Amino acid sequence: MGEQKLFFEDVSEGDTAPAFSHELTRTDLVQYAGASGDFNPMHSDEVAAQAAGLPSVFGHGMFTMGILGKALTDYVGVGNLKRYTVRFTKQTWPGEQLTTKVTVAKKYEDEGEHRVDLECEVVNQDGEAKVSGSATAALPTR
C-alpha cells in the first residue's frame, strides 16, 4: 500500500489503519543484517543460535519495528509522524506472518497542531504481540 492522504477531519477515535502483513524469511534476516550492520549470529547462524539454547535464528527487533513504522507512515503520511515508541515483547521467527495493527486512541489539538495518538502493535498469525507501541502524528486539515 502506498502513502494515504489522511486529513484530521476524516479521523475518529477508534478508527483503524489498513493492516500491513509480511512473512518473515531467512532472506529478510540476512538482508537486514547487511543493511543495518547488525551481524549478531543469533539472527543468521542456526548452529550458534541452537548452541545458545534457541530453537532457531530469530528476527531483528528493529526489522519488526520498521514494519510497524511503514504501516504508520502509510496511514498518517510521511513527515507527519511526530513521535514513535515501541516495546519489543517477543522474538520473531522465520516463517511467522507478521501483521500490523494501528488504532486511533485520541484526537486533539495541541500547540496549534491537529494531532492523533495511535496505539500500535505487530502480531503473528496466532495473535501474539511481537512489538507494541504508540505514536503521535500531526495531520493536515482540509
Biotite code that builds the C-alpha atoms (Angstrom):
import biotite.structure as struc

atoms = struc.array([
    struc.Atom([0.000, 0.000, 0.000], chain_id="A", res_id=1, res_name="MET", atom_name="CA", element="C"),
    struc.Atom([1.260, 3.481, -0.814], chain_id="A", res_id=2, res_name="GLY", atom_name="CA", element="C"),
    struc.Atom([1.018, 6.603, 1.273], chain_id="A", res_id=3, res_name="GLU", atom_name="CA", element="C"),
    struc.Atom([-2.526, 7.568, 2.139], chain_id="A", res_id=4, res_name="GLN", atom_name="CA", element="C"),
    struc.Atom([-3.572, 11.225, 2.343], chain_id="A", res_id=5, res_name="LYS", atom_name="CA", element="C"),
    struc.Atom([-5.259, 11.432, 5.730], chain_id="A", res_id=6, res_name="LEU", atom_name="CA", element="C"),
    struc.Atom([-6.946, 14.578, 6.999], chain_id="A", res_id=7, res_name="PHE", atom_name="CA", element="C"),
    struc.Atom([-7.732, 15.384, 10.623], chain_id="A", res_id=8, res_name="PHE", atom_name="CA", element="C"),
    struc.Atom([-11.434, 15.836, 9.854], chain_id="A", res_id=9, res_name="GLU", atom_name="CA", element="C"),
    struc.Atom([-11.660, 12.302, 8.467], chain_id="A", res_id=10, res_name="ASP", atom_name="CA", element="C"),
    struc.Atom([-10.316, 10.557, 11.582], chain_id="A", res_id=11, res_name="VAL", atom_name="CA", element="C"),
    struc.Atom([-12.273, 9.417, 14.626], chain_id="A", res_id=12, res_name="SER", atom_name="CA", element="C"),
    struc.Atom([-11.141, 7.800, 17.837], chain_id="A", res_id=13, res_name="GLU", atom_name="CA", element="C"),
    struc.Atom([-11.331, 4.032, 17.411], chain_id="A", res_id=14, res_name="GLY", atom_name="CA", element="C"),
    struc.Atom([-10.548, 4.108, 13.678], chain_id="A", res_id=15, res_name="ASP", atom_name="CA", element="C"),
    struc.Atom([-8.036, 1.539, 12.469], chain_id="A", res_id=16, res_name="THR", atom_name="CA", element="C"),
    struc.Atom([-5.383, 1.842, 9.807], chain_id="A", res_id=17, res_name="ALA", atom_name="CA", element="C"),
    struc.Atom([-5.106, -0.682, 6.995], chain_id="A", res_id=18, res_name="PRO", atom_name="CA", element="C"),
    struc.Atom([-3.082, -3.675, 8.185], chain_id="A", res_id=19, res_name="ALA", atom_name="CA", element="C"),
    struc.Atom([0.256, -4.496, 6.587], chain_id="A", res_id=20, res_name="PHE", atom_name="CA", element="C"),
    struc.Atom([1.410, -8.133, 6.616], chain_id="A", res_id=21, res_name="SER", atom_name="CA", element="C"),
    struc.Atom([4.761, -9.730, 5.895], chain_id="A", res_id=22, res_name="HIS", atom_name="CA", element="C"),
    struc.Atom([6.054, -13.290, 6.268], chain_id="A", res_id=23, res_name="GLU", atom_name="CA", element="C"),
    struc.Atom([9.461, -13.178, 7.949], chain_id="A", res_id=24, res_name="LEU", atom_name="CA", element="C"),
    struc.Atom([12.050, -15.117, 5.929], chain_id="A", res_id=25, res_name="THR", atom_name="CA", element="C"),
    struc.Atom([15.665, -16.048, 6.485], chain_id="A", res_id=26, res_name="ARG", atom_name="CA", element="C"),
    struc.Atom([16.468, -13.869, 3.483], chain_id="A", res_id=27, res_name="THR", atom_name="CA", element="C"),
    struc.Atom([14.956, -10.899, 5.378], chain_id="A", res_id=28, res_name="ASP", atom_name="CA", element="C"),
    struc.Atom([17.337, -11.626, 8.264], chain_id="A", res_id=29, res_name="LEU", atom_name="CA", element="C"),
    struc.Atom([20.410, -11.702, 6.022], chain_id="A", res_id=30, res_name="VAL", atom_name="CA", element="C"),
    struc.Atom([19.381, -8.591, 4.067], chain_id="A", res_id=31, res_name="GLN", atom_name="CA", element="C"),
    struc.Atom([18.581, -6.653, 7.236], chain_id="A", res_id=32, res_name="TYR", atom_name="CA", element="C"),
    struc.Atom([21.899, -7.665, 8.820], chain_id="A", res_id=33, res_name="ALA", atom_name="CA", element="C"),
    struc.Atom([23.728, -6.317, 5.775], chain_id="A", res_id=34, res_name="GLY", atom_name="CA", element="C"),
    struc.Atom([21.726, -3.097, 5.667], chain_id="A", res_id=35, res_name="ALA", atom_name="CA", element="C"),
    struc.Atom([21.914, -2.398, 9.402], chain_id="A", res_id=36, res_name="SER", atom_name="CA", element="C"),
    struc.Atom([25.347, -3.779, 10.234], chain_id="A", res_id=37, res_name="GLY", atom_name="CA", element="C"),
    struc.Atom([23.807, -5.962, 12.963], chain_id="A", res_id=38, res_name="ASP", atom_name="CA", element="C"),
    struc.Atom([25.652, -9.234, 12.411], chain_id="A", res_id=39, res_name="PHE", atom_name="CA", element="C"),
    struc.Atom([24.737, -10.860, 15.717], chain_id="A", res_id=40, res_name="ASN", atom_name="CA", element="C"),
    struc.Atom([24.955, -14.590, 14.902], chain_id="A", res_id=41, res_name="PRO", atom_name="CA", element="C"),
    struc.Atom([21.628, -15.190, 16.675], chain_id="A", res_id=42, res_name="MET", atom_name="CA", element="C"),
    struc.Atom([19.990, -13.689, 13.566], chain_id="A", res_id=43, res_name="HIS", atom_name="CA", element="C"),
    struc.Atom([21.838, -15.677, 10.895], chain_id="A", res_id=44, res_name="SER", atom_name="CA", element="C"),
    struc.Atom([23.775, -18.661, 12.290], chain_id="A", res_id=45, res_name="ASP", atom_name="CA", element="C"),
    struc.Atom([21.491, -21.619, 13.023], chain_id="A", res_id=46, res_name="GLU", atom_name="CA", element="C"),
    struc.Atom([24.251, -23.605, 14.783], chain_id="A", res_id=47, res_name="VAL", atom_name="CA", element="C"),
    struc.Atom([25.178, -20.687, 17.066], chain_id="A", res_id=48, res_name="ALA", atom_name="CA", element="C"),
    struc.Atom([21.525, -19.946, 17.858], chain_id="A", res_id=49, res_name="ALA", atom_name="CA", element="C"),
    struc.Atom([20.839, -23.574, 18.804], chain_id="A", res_id=50, res_name="GLN", atom_name="CA", element="C"),
    struc.Atom([24.069, -23.735, 20.851], chain_id="A", res_id=51, res_name="ALA", atom_name="CA", element="C"),
    struc.Atom([22.704, -20.749, 22.803], chain_id="A", res_id=52, res_name="ALA", atom_name="CA", element="C"),
    struc.Atom([19.541, -22.725, 23.583], chain_id="A", res_id=53, res_name="GLY", atom_name="CA", element="C"),
    struc.Atom([17.288, -21.167, 20.969], chain_id="A", res_id=54, res_name="LEU", atom_name="CA", element="C"),
    struc.Atom([15.144, -23.234, 18.597], chain_id="A", res_id=55, res_name="PRO", atom_name="CA", element="C"),
    struc.Atom([16.427, -21.284, 15.571], chain_id="A", res_id=56, res_name="SER", atom_name="CA", element="C"),
    struc.Atom([17.667, -17.906, 14.446], chain_id="A", res_id=57, res_name="VAL", atom_name="CA", element="C"),
    struc.Atom([15.289, -15.042, 15.202], chain_id="A", res_id=58, res_name="PHE", atom_name="CA", element="C"),
    struc.Atom([14.411, -11.712, 13.645], chain_id="A", res_id=59, res_name="GLY", atom_name="CA", element="C"),
    struc.Atom([15.953, -8.352, 14.423], chain_id="A", res_id=60, res_name="HIS", atom_name="CA", element="C"),
    struc.Atom([13.639, -6.319, 16.652], chain_id="A", res_id=61, res_name="GLY", atom_name="CA", element="C"),
    struc.Atom([14.369, -3.217, 14.609], chain_id="A", res_id=62, res_name="MET", atom_name="CA", element="C"),
    struc.Atom([13.186, -5.002, 11.438], chain_id="A", res_id=63, res_name="PHE", atom_name="CA", element="C"),
    struc.Atom([9.811, -5.602, 13.085], chain_id="A", res_id=64, res_name="THR", atom_name="CA", element="C"),
    struc.Atom([9.775, -2.009, 14.320], chain_id="A", res_id=65, res_name="MET", atom_name="CA", element="C"),
    struc.Atom([10.378, -0.940, 10.719], chain_id="A", res_id=66, res_name="GLY", atom_name="CA", element="C"),
    struc.Atom([7.373, -2.931, 9.504], chain_id="A", res_id=67, res_name="ILE", atom_name="CA", element="C"),
    struc.Atom([5.233, -1.070, 12.023], chain_id="A", res_id=68, res_name="LEU", atom_name="CA", element="C"),
    struc.Atom([6.818, 2.250, 11.071], chain_id="A", res_id=69, res_name="GLY", atom_name="CA", element="C"),
    struc.Atom([5.873, 1.614, 7.432], chain_id="A", res_id=70, res_name="LYS", atom_name="CA", element="C"),
    struc.Atom([2.253, 0.963, 8.410], chain_id="A", res_id=71, res_name="ALA", atom_name="CA", element="C"),
    struc.Atom([2.199, 4.172, 10.460], chain_id="A", res_id=72, res_name="LEU", atom_name="CA", element="C"),
    struc.Atom([3.640, 6.422, 7.760], chain_id="A", res_id=73, res_name="THR", atom_name="CA", element="C"),
    struc.Atom([1.465, 4.798, 5.084], chain_id="A", res_id=74, res_name="ASP", atom_name="CA", element="C"),
    struc.Atom([-1.518, 5.788, 7.249], chain_id="A", res_id=75, res_name="TYR", atom_name="CA", element="C"),
    struc.Atom([-0.647, 9.278, 8.527], chain_id="A", res_id=76, res_name="VAL", atom_name="CA", element="C"),
    struc.Atom([1.715, 10.345, 5.758], chain_id="A", res_id=77, res_name="GLY", atom_name="CA", element="C"),
    struc.Atom([5.457, 10.668, 5.527], chain_id="A", res_id=78, res_name="VAL", atom_name="CA", element="C"),
    struc.Atom([6.628, 13.658, 7.545], chain_id="A", res_id=79, res_name="GLY", atom_name="CA", element="C"),
    struc.Atom([3.537, 13.773, 9.788], chain_id="A", res_id=80, res_name="ASN", atom_name="CA", element="C"),
    struc.Atom([4.793, 11.379, 12.447], chain_id="A", res_id=81, res_name="LEU", atom_name="CA", element="C"),
    struc.Atom([5.988, 13.342, 15.485], chain_id="A", res_id=82, res_name="LYS", atom_name="CA", element="C"),
    struc.Atom([6.681, 10.543, 17.977], chain_id="A", res_id=83, res_name="ARG", atom_name="CA", element="C"),
    struc.Atom([7.052, 6.766, 17.730], chain_id="A", res_id=84, res_name="TYR", atom_name="CA", element="C"),
    struc.Atom([7.977, 4.435, 20.573], chain_id="A", res_id=85, res_name="THR", atom_name="CA", element="C"),
    struc.Atom([7.875, 0.666, 20.878], chain_id="A", res_id=86, res_name="VAL", atom_name="CA", element="C"),
    struc.Atom([8.476, -2.144, 23.313], chain_id="A", res_id=87, res_name="ARG", atom_name="CA", element="C"),
    struc.Atom([9.817, -5.430, 21.989], chain_id="A", res_id=88, res_name="PHE", atom_name="CA", element="C"),
    struc.Atom([7.613, -8.082, 23.593], chain_id="A", res_id=89, res_name="THR", atom_name="CA", element="C"),
    struc.Atom([8.555, -11.398, 21.918], chain_id="A", res_id=90, res_name="LYS", atom_name="CA", element="C"),
    struc.Atom([11.063, -12.696, 19.421], chain_id="A", res_id=91, res_name="GLN", atom_name="CA", element="C"),
    struc.Atom([10.065, -13.186, 15.807], chain_id="A", res_id=92, res_name="THR", atom_name="CA", element="C"),
    struc.Atom([10.857, -16.413, 13.979], chain_id="A", res_id=93, res_name="TRP", atom_name="CA", element="C"),
    struc.Atom([11.318, -17.210, 10.292], chain_id="A", res_id=94, res_name="PRO", atom_name="CA", element="C"),
    struc.Atom([8.022, -18.351, 8.805], chain_id="A", res_id=95, res_name="GLY", atom_name="CA", element="C"),
    struc.Atom([5.847, -16.183, 11.049], chain_id="A", res_id=96, res_name="GLU", atom_name="CA", element="C"),
    struc.Atom([3.247, -13.978, 9.378], chain_id="A", res_id=97, res_name="GLN", atom_name="CA", element="C"),
    struc.Atom([3.664, -10.531, 10.956], chain_id="A", res_id=98, res_name="LEU", atom_name="CA", element="C"),
    struc.Atom([0.704, -8.143, 10.766], chain_id="A", res_id=99, res_name="THR", atom_name="CA", element="C"),
    struc.Atom([0.399, -4.550, 11.950], chain_id="A", res_id=100, res_name="THR", atom_name="CA", element="C"),
    struc.Atom([-2.469, -3.149, 13.996], chain_id="A", res_id=101, res_name="LYS", atom_name="CA", element="C"),
    struc.Atom([-2.841, 0.626, 14.339], chain_id="A", res_id=102, res_name="VAL", atom_name="CA", element="C"),
    struc.Atom([-5.755, 2.279, 16.173], chain_id="A", res_id=103, res_name="THR", atom_name="CA", element="C"),
    struc.Atom([-6.550, 5.954, 16.721], chain_id="A", res_id=104, res_name="VAL", atom_name="CA", element="C"),
    struc.Atom([-6.619, 6.319, 20.520], chain_id="A", res_id=105, res_name="ALA", atom_name="CA", element="C"),
    struc.Atom([-7.089, 10.089, 20.804], chain_id="A", res_id=106, res_name="LYS", atom_name="CA", element="C"),
    struc.Atom([-7.806, 13.060, 18.545], chain_id="A", res_id=107, res_name="LYS", atom_name="CA", element="C"),
    struc.Atom([-6.992, 16.581, 19.771], chain_id="A", res_id=108, res_name="TYR", atom_name="CA", element="C"),
    struc.Atom([-5.407, 19.960, 19.115], chain_id="A", res_id=109, res_name="GLU", atom_name="CA", element="C"),
    struc.Atom([-2.115, 20.903, 20.757], chain_id="A", res_id=110, res_name="ASP", atom_name="CA", element="C"),
    struc.Atom([0.393, 23.690, 20.140], chain_id="A", res_id=111, res_name="GLU", atom_name="CA", element="C"),
    struc.Atom([-1.556, 24.794, 17.070], chain_id="A", res_id=112, res_name="GLY", atom_name="CA", element="C"),
    struc.Atom([-1.470, 21.312, 15.504], chain_id="A", res_id=113, res_name="GLU", atom_name="CA", element="C"),
    struc.Atom([-4.197, 18.771, 14.817], chain_id="A", res_id=114, res_name="HIS", atom_name="CA", element="C"),
    struc.Atom([-2.876, 15.589, 16.408], chain_id="A", res_id=115, res_name="ARG", atom_name="CA", element="C"),
    struc.Atom([-3.811, 11.950, 16.775], chain_id="A", res_id=116, res_name="VAL", atom_name="CA", element="C"),
    struc.Atom([-2.349, 9.498, 19.257], chain_id="A", res_id=117, res_name="ASP", atom_name="CA", element="C"),
    struc.Atom([-2.076, 5.981, 17.895], chain_id="A", res_id=118, res_name="LEU", atom_name="CA", element="C"),
    struc.Atom([-1.779, 2.647, 19.677], chain_id="A", res_id=119, res_name="GLU", atom_name="CA", element="C"),
    struc.Atom([0.058, 0.117, 17.563], chain_id="A", res_id=120, res_name="CYS", atom_name="CA", element="C"),
    struc.Atom([1.464, -3.382, 17.519], chain_id="A", res_id=121, res_name="GLU", atom_name="CA", element="C"),
    struc.Atom([2.761, -6.177, 15.346], chain_id="A", res_id=122, res_name="VAL", atom_name="CA", element="C"),
    struc.Atom([1.253, -9.612, 15.937], chain_id="A", res_id=123, res_name="VAL", atom_name="CA", element="C"),
    struc.Atom([1.972, -13.016, 14.440], chain_id="A", res_id=124, res_name="ASN", atom_name="CA", element="C"),
    struc.Atom([-0.536, -15.373, 12.836], chain_id="A", res_id=125, res_name="GLN", atom_name="CA", element="C"),
    struc.Atom([-1.565, -16.595, 16.317], chain_id="A", res_id=126, res_name="ASP", atom_name="CA", element="C"),
    struc.Atom([-2.264, -13.077, 17.579], chain_id="A", res_id=127, res_name="GLY", atom_name="CA", element="C"),
    struc.Atom([0.849, -12.947, 19.782], chain_id="A", res_id=128, res_name="GLU", atom_name="CA", element="C"),
    struc.Atom([2.161, -9.394, 20.130], chain_id="A", res_id=129, res_name="ALA", atom_name="CA", element="C"),
    struc.Atom([5.773, -9.135, 18.996], chain_id="A", res_id=130, res_name="LYS", atom_name="CA", element="C"),
    struc.Atom([6.099, -5.342, 19.230], chain_id="A", res_id=131, res_name="VAL", atom_name="CA", element="C"),
    struc.Atom([3.728, -2.909, 20.935], chain_id="A", res_id=132, res_name="SER", atom_name="CA", element="C"),
    struc.Atom([3.912, 0.823, 21.000], chain_id="A", res_id=133, res_name="GLY", atom_name="CA", element="C"),
    struc.Atom([2.416, 4.224, 20.438], chain_id="A", res_id=134, res_name="SER", atom_name="CA", element="C"),
    struc.Atom([2.809, 7.147, 18.103], chain_id="A", res_id=135, res_name="ALA", atom_name="CA", element="C"),
    struc.Atom([1.644, 10.712, 17.636], chain_id="A", res_id=136, res_name="THR", atom_name="CA", element="C"),
    struc.Atom([1.030, 12.363, 14.284], chain_id="A", res_id=137, res_name="ALA", atom_name="CA", element="C"),
    struc.Atom([0.130, 15.908, 13.277], chain_id="A", res_id=138, res_name="ALA", atom_name="CA", element="C"),
    struc.Atom([-2.391, 15.773, 10.433], chain_id="A", res_id=139, res_name="LEU", atom_name="CA", element="C"),
    struc.Atom([-3.279, 18.370, 7.849], chain_id="A", res_id=140, res_name="PRO", atom_name="CA", element="C"),
    struc.Atom([-6.765, 19.845, 7.717], chain_id="A", res_id=141, res_name="THR", atom_name="CA", element="C"),
    struc.Atom([-8.917, 20.317, 4.644], chain_id="A", res_id=142, res_name="ARG", atom_name="CA", element="C"),
])
